[in-house]
Amino acid sequence: MGNTVRALIPVLILVSLGVCILNVYFALSKRSSPLIKRTARIALILMGLAVAVSACLIFSEPVGTLSAKPPASIPPENPVPVKIVKASPALLVTVLFLLCIAWIVYISMRDQRREEEQKWAKRPEDPEQKD
């Protein structure tokens, strides 16, 4: 079972990267309709929130209470060696990914605002309004 899951990890990474790239394309494309741009922007925001929540769960300390002495039914064992993993590289990648998503959403919103301003600027004035 473990080997099957390990074999699927690269496939899942490629699929998720493809979906992320597709969302970015739809959010920034000039040919996308406003509804598709808005939907892609919402999807990117949700992806960012999912990454932020996952990072909080990964980097949070485990919650639990430890008693001073072990239960009587369990004999004391040799301590299990724990591999200490530095969190700074993973945290840096997470922060950079979230900043990238925020930047893409900002660019998409800015482009939408510019398109709306241009649409209103090109609109002919209403002759009834001049009176």
Secondary structure, 3 states (H helix, E strand, C coil): CHHHHHHHHHHHHHHHHHHHHHHHHHHHCCCCCHHHHHHHHHHHHHHHHHHHHHHHHHHCCCCCCCCCCCCCCCCCCCCCCCCCCCCHHHHHHHHHHHHHHHHHHHHHHHHHHHHHHHHHHHCCCCHHHHC
